[in-house]
Amino acid sequence: MALLDISGSMNQYTRLFLHFLHTITDARKRVTTFLFGTRLTNVTRAIRARDPDEALAACSTHVVDWSGGTRIATSLHAFNKQWARRVLGQGAVVLLISDGLERDADDTLSFEMDRLHRSCRRLVWLNPLLRFDGFEARAKGVRTMLPHVDELRPIHNLDSMSDLVRALSGAAAKGYDPKALLRQVA
């Protein structure tokens, strides 16, 4: 299951991530994909189109908040309330692809992240900002989300995607401890 942030701050990565999600959806038929900016949109059917360009075009027609603001807590609330029970059965792994730059980072974000974490077997946060060597969890949204994830990984190029695929298939791959990032800032 994948939740992909398509807000303005993620714009330069969105196409790459959608191609990646199209590929894993084609390989594993049970992948469910949601996009979010200020609201949640289920694009599972659209992304299953055989041709990747058709799939991406279909996704873009379903989304009204492309490259806009970010409301992670609101989107997670909608997912947890309307979709979690339907799509997170049988030990689901959730890929949360976002930079964590939440517009309204408050207790609601923490609550919804905790609720999502408890609903799945493994919550993997994929953050393109980890590409920077000196990345620190300074943004309030990032600090709020970190305690609720099992794993934090960079996702910004093909090498980071290859590492992710190896990790998801059970092979050893470089990972990032979310709690260690919190300790650096504290």
C-alpha positions in Angstrom: 0.0 0.0 0.0 1.4 3.4 -0.9 0.5 7.0 0.2 2.3 9.5 -2.1 2.5 13.2 -1.3 2.0 15.2 -4.5 2.2 18.7 -2.9 4.3 21.5 -4.4 7.4 20.7 -2.3 7.3 17.1 -3.8 6.7 18.2 -7.4 10.1 17.4 -8.7 9.8 13.8 -7.5 6.2 13.0 -8.3 6.6 11.6 -11.8 9.5 9.3 -10.8 7.5 8.0 -7.8 4.4 7.4 -9.9 6.5 5.4 -12.4 7.9 3.4 -9.5 4.4 2.8 -8.1 3.1 1.8 -11.5 5.9 -0.8 -11.8 5.3 -2.3 -8.4 1.5 -2.3 -8.9 2.0 -4.1 -12.2 4.3 -6.7 -10.5 2.0 -7.1 -7.4 -1.7 -6.9 -8.2 -2.7 -6.2 -4.5 -1.0 -2.8 -4.3 -3.3 0.1 -3.4 -2.1 3.6 -4.2 -3.3 6.9 -2.8 -2.2 10.4 -3.6 -2.5 13.4 -1.3 -1.8 17.1 -1.1 -4.6 18.8 0.7 -7.0 15.8 0.2 -6.7 12.1 -0.3 -7.4 10.5 -3.7 -7.5 6.8 -4.5 -5.7 6.2 -7.8 -5.4 2.4 -7.6 -7.5 1.8 -10.7 -5.9 4.6 -12.7 -2.3 3.5 -12.0 -3.1 -0.1 -13.2 -3.3 1.0 -16.8 -0.8 -1.0 -18.9 1.0 1.9 -20.4 2.9 4.0 -17.7 2.2 7.3 -19.5 -1.6 6.5 -19.7 -1.5 5.5 -16.0 0.1 8.8 -15.0 -2.3 10.8 -17.2 -5.3 8.9 -15.6 -3.9 9.7 -12.1 -3.6 13.4 -12.9 -7.2 13.6 -14.1 -8.4 12.2 -10.8 -6.5 14.6 -8.6 -7.7 18.2 -8.1 -4.9 19.4 -5.6 -1.8 18.5 -7.6 1.3 20.6 -6.7 -0.7 22.6 -4.1 -0.4 22.6 -0.3 0.2 19.8 2.1 -2.3 18.5 4.7 -0.8 15.3 5.8 -2.9 15.0 9.0 -6.1 15.6 7.1 -5.2 13.1 4.4 -4.2 10.4 6.9 -7.4 11.0 8.8 -9.4 10.4 5.6 -7.4 7.3 4.9 -7.6 5.9 8.4 -11.4 6.5 8.5 -12.4 5.4 5.0 -9.8 3.0 3.8 -7.5 1.5 6.4 -9.8 -1.5 7.3 -10.4 -2.3 3.6 -6.8 -2.2 2.4 -4.5 -2.9 5.3 -5.4 -6.5 6.0 -3.0 -9.5 6.2 0.1 -7.8 7.4 0.3 -4.9 5.0 3.4 -2.9 4.4 2.7 0.9 4.0 5.0 3.1 2.0 4.5 6.7 3.0 6.3 8.9 0.5 6.5 12.5 1.7 9.0 15.1 2.7 7.0 15.6 6.0 6.6 19.3 5.5 3.1 19.5 7.0 1.2 22.7 7.0 -0.6 22.0 10.3 1.8 19.9 12.4 -0.1 19.3 15.6 -1.4 16.6 17.8 -3.8 15.5 15.1 -0.8 14.5 12.9 0.7 12.5 15.7 -2.7 10.7 16.4 -3.2 9.9 12.7 0.4 8.6 12.2 0.0 6.4 15.3 -3.3 5.1 14.1 -1.8 4.3 10.7 1.2 2.6 12.3 -1.0 0.4 14.4 -3.1 -0.6 11.4 -0.2 -2.1 9.4 2.6 -4.6 9.9 5.3 -2.2 8.8 5.3 1.6 8.1 8.2 2.7 5.9 8.6 6.5 5.4 10.3 7.4 2.2 11.6 10.9 2.3 13.5 12.6 -0.5 15.1 15.2 1.9 17.3 12.4 3.2 19.4 12.8 0.1 21.2 15.6 1.9 24.0 14.4 4.1 23.3 17.0 6.8 19.6 16.3 7.0 18.2 17.0 10.5 14.6 16.5 11.7 14.0 20.2 12.4 10.6 20.7 10.7 7.8 20.1 13.2 5.9 17.7 10.9 9.0 15.6 10.5 9.6 15.4 14.2 6.0 14.6 14.8 6.0 11.7 12.3 9.3 10.1 13.1 8.2 8.2 16.3 5.5 6.4 14.4 7.4 4.8 11.6 9.3 1.5 11.6 11.8 2.7 9.0 12.9 5.9 7.4 14.7 5.8 3.9 15.8 8.2 1.3 13.9 8.1 -2.0 15.2 10.5 -4.6 16.9 8.5 -7.4 17.2 5.0 -8.9 19.8 3.8 -6.4 17.6 4.6 -3.4 14.7 2.8 -5.2 16.9 -0.2 -5.7 17.8 -0.2 -2.0 14.1 0.0 -1.1 13.2 -3.0 -3.4 16.0 -5.0 -1.8 14.7 -4.1 1.7 11.1 -4.9 0.8 12.2 -8.3 -0.6 14.0 -9.2 2.6 17.5 -8.6 1.5 19.9 -6.5 3.6 19.9 -2.8 2.6 21.0 0.4 4.2 18.3 1.8 6.4 17.8 4.9 8.6 16.7 4.7 12.2 13.9 7.3 12.7 14.6 7.4 16.4 18.3 8.3 15.8 17.2 11.4 13.8 15.1 12.5 16.8 18.0 12.1 19.2 20.2 14.3 17.0 17.8 17.2 17.3 17.0 16.8 21.0 
